[in-house]
Amino acid sequence: MSAGKRAMVADHVAALMTLLGSEVILIACRRGTKKPVGKWNQVDRTHMTDPKYLAKLNNVNIGVVLGWRSGGLCTLDIDSDEALQDFLEENKPICQTLITRGNRGGNIWWKVPGSAPKLTPLKVDEKHWGEWRGDGAQTLIYGQHPSGVQYQILRRVSPMEIEFNEIRFPKGMTPTLLLDHVQPGSVTERQSSTETSERSENTEQSEQTERIEPTDEYRSGSGVCGASFSMLSFEDVLKLTVPTEPHQNHHLLFRLARWVKTFEEHEKRTVTAGELRTIFKAWVVPARDFLRKELGTDDYWLEFVEAYQRARFGLGVDPIQIAWEQAMQKPPPEAAEQFEEPGLKMLVSLCRELSLLSGGGQFFLASRTVQRVLGLNDHVRAARWLSGLCRLRILEIVEEGGPKTMRATRYLYLPKA
């Protein structure tokens, strides 16, 4: 789009196009609703260079078409603040990405270039939890939510590019999301598939537009799961960690560093300094077009070394699970002897092991994670236990968590391990 034509586009529309990438398709929805205006399944990328079409996005709610039509954009809609916080804690490396919010919870945005499920409602322990949105869905990003609040951007960065099987979903979630093994059809076949608008947060049903009844496979997101990202060869990992657009280098270098940790675990040895340098050189050559002009190759080499030293776990490794297994194998620390409740003793042991795994430093821990690991009836009791450990100077809060910070609370274990 020429500078003159772009000047005719409202600032917020131009900003969204920049934020979401050159392949994005935006659609108009009625103000204060999630209902698209017109036949949104007929909108394509040519509309995004048409000033008359873009002018129609002023003074309305704006939705983002998801899936292949917008270059692989997908969102994970999580319904509650607590569930969002837990998910972000379990998926830190891939959650440094765009996050938006309507009335509660939030949408986590990614660009998934490979296979990913289509629109799929999600439950945890038979209770509605959220929704995966890919082909056949759209997500509101601007305007007024039906509750009356304005849509917000909680983390304003471009969607991170990931592989779907990097995502760690909660235990007990149904349906189990697997990747479609059927190859994508032609453009004509794709355009005739189901087109369903964004789900209302007040019900488990979807608001639907131009809908054709989906198949059972569509509803469940069933298919055959691809190979684990952590088990990929170095050549395949390079393909998934070399940037394809600006502002991706930091998280992709960290992802590559985590793969090195996975390789070390598999080979039962530490890579040499020469091997680490060779890995970096293999990455930096194809990444040159997207390196920041003010930084040199050595700057990125130092960043990669730092990422390697910070990455304590390989891809797919759950530090909570490791800490729990270690806590089960050791006697409780002296700080736990004052308690009679076995669960409290184990919580102190878990915190000690998390501290040791972090190098004797700080660690993140959510009350819902404690509830899950200890098998408590509710997270309120878990939160009360964590608060009590702080009052007894077993733990110290370094950074308060919650929906505003988009993180779990960060603690420091005070007794000598």
N, C-alpha and C positions, 0 to 999 in steps of 0.2 A: 504494500500500500504506500502510495506517495505521501510526502510530508504534508501536502495540501489536503489530501483526503483524510489523513489521520487527524489533522487539526479539527475536522468536522465531528470526530468521535468524542463522546463525553469522556472526561478524565477517568472516571471509574471503570468504564468499559475498556479503554485503552490499557489501563493498569491491569485489569484482569487478563487481557490477552497477553500482555508481557509476562505476567506471573505464571500463567498456565501453559505457555508455549505456542509455537506457530501452528500446531495442528489442532488446537482446541476449537470446538463448536459451542457457541453460546446461544441459548434460546430464551425467549421472553415468556414469563409466567405472570398470571394476573396478580396484581399487587395484593399482598397479604395472604396469598394462597400458594399452593404447590402445583397448581393446574396450568400446564403449558397453553400458550395462545396458538391456536391453529394446529396444523399437522406437523409437529416438530420432527417426526421421523423423515420428513422430506428436506430438512435443512442440511446443507453440506458445507464444505469449506469455502466454496465460492461465495457463499453469503457473507463470510467473514472479511471479504474485501469489498463488499458492497456498502457504500456509505448510507444508502437509503435503508437497508436492512439494519445496520448497526444503530441508526438513529431510533429505530423502534425499541431498542433496549434501554432507552431513557425512561425514567419514571415508572419502571415495572420491576418485578422480581426477576432475577437472572438465574437461570439454571445452566449447568454444564452437562452436555451430552457425554456419556462415559463409554468406555470400551474402544473397539477398533476405530470407530468414527472419529475419535479425538486422539488418535495415536497411542492408545493403550492406557489412557487415564482411567483409574479406578478409585473408589473410595470404600472405606470400611466405616459404616455408620454405627456408632456405639451409643446406646440409649441413655445411660446414666453416668453421672460424674464419677461414681465409685468404680464402675466397670472400666471407664476410660482411663482412670488413673492406674488401675491394675494392669491394663493392657500396655500402657506406655512404659511401665516399669519392666515388664517382661520382654519388651521389644525395643529397648533403648537404641540400638545401633541403626534401626531402620525407621525410627520415629522422629528423626531430625528433619522433618518434612512439613509440608503445608498441613495445617490443622484448622478446621473451621467449626463454628458452633451455631446452632439455632437456639432452641429454648433450653436444652440440657444435653449432657453428653457431648458428642462431637463427631465430626467426620475427619478421618485420617486419609490423606490423598497420596497416591503413588502413581507412577508410570510403570506399567507392567508390560514390557515388550513381548514377552512370551505368552504361554498359555495361562489362562486364568478362568475361574468359574464365571458364569453369567449372574444375573440378579438372583440372590439367594437369601431368604430370611433365615436368621440364626437364633437358636435357643441354647441356653445353658441350664442343665438339670430341668428341662421342660419349661423353663420360664423364658419369655422373650428377652433377648439380649441385644440384638441389633440386626444388621443387614450388610451383606457383601454386595457391592454394586459394580457391575461391569457392563458387558453388552446388554442392551435392552433397558438401561436405567439412566437417570439423570439425577444430579444433586444440586440443590439450591445453594448459591454462594453469596448472593447480594439481594438486599431488599428487606421486606418485613415478614417475619415469621407469623404463621396463623395465630400464635399466642399474643402477638402484638409487639414482641421484642424485635430488634434488628439482628440480622445475621452478622456474625463477627468472624474476623480472621484472627485466631489465637496465635498462630505462628506463621508469619508472612515470609515464606521461602518457597521457591519453586518445588513442585512435587519431585520427590526422590525416585530414581529408577531402581527397581528391585525385581527379583524373581519371586513369584507367588509363594514358592515353598520355603522362603526365608521367614515367613510370618509364623509366629507361635500363638496359636489360638488357645483359649482356656480349655481345661479338661472338662469333660461332660458336655461339650458343645455338639449340637446336632443341627443340620446334617453334617457329617464329616466332609469337609470341603476337599475335593480332589480335582485334578486337572482334567479337562476334556482331552481325550485321545484322538478325537475326530479332527481332521485338518479343517481349517476355516474354509467356508464355501466361497463362491464368487461374490462379487459386489451385489449382483442382482439377488442372489439367495440371501445374503446378509440383510438387505434392505427389506425383505419380506418377512424377516423374523419378528418375534414379539417386541413391541415397543411399549414399555411400562414406565410411567412417571414415578417420581420420588414417593416413597412410602410415607404416609402420615404418621407422625409420632404418637398419635392418640389411639391407634389401632394397629393390629397385626396385619391387616389387609392393605393392599396397595391401591393408591389412586391410579386409575388406568386410562390411557388415551390411545386410540387406534390399536386396540389390543386384539391379537389372535391368540387363542388358548395355547399355552406352552405345553411341551411334553413333560413327562415325569422326570426325564433326565435334566431338563432345563430347571425344574423346580429344585431338584436336589443338588445340582452342580456335580453330578456323578461323572466318573471317568477314571482314568488311570493316572496315578500320581507319577510325576517325573522323578529323575534321580535327585538325591539330596544335594543341595548346593555345596555342602561341606565336603562331599566326596568327589567333586569334579576334579578333572586333571588341571594342571597349571595352564595349559593352553586354553581350556574352556573358561577358567576363572579370569584369565586376561580379557577374554571377550566380554565378560560381565563386569569388569572393574575399570576398563578404559572409558573415560568420559565421552559422551556424545553431544554435550552442550556445556556452556559455561556454568560455573559454580557447583560442580559435582566432585571436584578433586578431593576435598577433605574427607567426605564420608566414603568415597570409593577407595582411597588409600587405607583407611581404617579397615574396610572390609577385606582388602587384600592382606593386610597385616593379620587379621583374624584367620584367614585361610592358612597363612604360614604357621600359626599356632596349631591348627588342625593337622597340618602336614607333620609337624614335629611330634604330635601325639601319636600319629599313625606310624611314623618311622622310629619312634622311641629314641629320639635324639634331638639336639638343638642344632639349628642351621648355623653354618659358619658365617662370619662377617662377609666373606667373599660371595657366598650363596645369596645372602640378603641383598648385597649390592647388585648381583646379577638379576635377581627378581625385579628390583626397582628399575634397572636399565631396560628390561623387557617391557615394563609398563610405561615408562616415560617417553619412549620413542613414538608409539601411536597416540600418546596423549598430548603431544606438543601443541597441536592446534588449539587446545583449550586451557593451556597454562596461562596464568595471569602474566601480562606483559611486564609488570614491575617486579616480578619474581624470577629468579633463575633456576636452573635444574638443581643446583645445590640446595636451594631453599626447600624444594620438594623432597629431596633426598633426606634432609634433616627432619622434615615432617613425617616421612615414612618411618624413619628410625624411632621417632617419638611414638608414633602409632603402634609400632611393634612392641615397644617397651610397655605401653599402656594396656595393650590387648592381653589380658590375662587368660582369656578363654577363646577357644576356637569357635567357628561357626556352628550353631546348633547346640552349644553347651549351655546348660542352665546352672549358674553359680549357686542358686538356692538349693537345687538338688544335691550338688556336690557338698555344700556346707552341711546339709541335713545328714547325708550319709556319713560324713566325718564326725558329726556330733553324736550320731548313734554308736559309733565305734569307740568313743572316748568317755571316761567318767566326767560327770558335770564339773565345772570349775568351782572354786571355793566360793565365789559370789552367789552360786545357786543353792548352797547348803542351807540358807535361811528359810527356804520355801519347802512346804510339804506337798504342794500340788505338782505332780509329775510334769504336767504341761508347762508350767512356769520354769521348772528346772531345764526342760528341753529348749525353751525359748532363750534362756541365758546361754546355753551351750551353742545354739544356732548363731546367736549374735557374736559369740567368741570366734566361731569358725568363719563367719562372714568377714570379721575384722582381719583374721589371719589371711584369708584369701585375697583381701585387698592390700596386703602388705602391711598390716597393722594400722591401717588408716580408716577412712570413712566408707560407709556402705549404705545403700538404699534398701528400705524395707517398708512394705505397706501392711496395714492391719489386715487386709483381706488375704494377703499372702500368708501371714501368720495363721489366720483362720483356716486356710486350706491345708497348710502343712501340718498343723497340730490337730486338725479335725474338730475344731470348735463349732458350736452351733451358730454363732454369729460373729461378725467382725467387730461389734461394739466391745465385746469382752476382750478381744485381741488388742484393740486400741487402748483399753483400760490397763491391760498388762504392760504394754509398751510405755504408757505414761507413768505407771508405777515404777518401772525400771529406771526411768529418768529421775524420778523423785529420790530414789535410793542411790543415785549416782553410779548406777551400773552402765547406763547409757546417757549420752548427751546429744541433744538435737543440734545438728550443725545447720540444717536448712529445713524449714517447715514445708511439707508437701501439700498437695491438694490440687483442685482444678485450676487455680490461678497460676501455679507454677508449672502445671502439667507434669509433675513428677511425684514419686513417693517421697516420704520424709527421709532425709539423710541423717544417719546417726554416727556417733563415735563410741566405740566400746572402751570404757574407762579402766576397768581392772587390768592388771597385767595378765596376759593370756597364759 
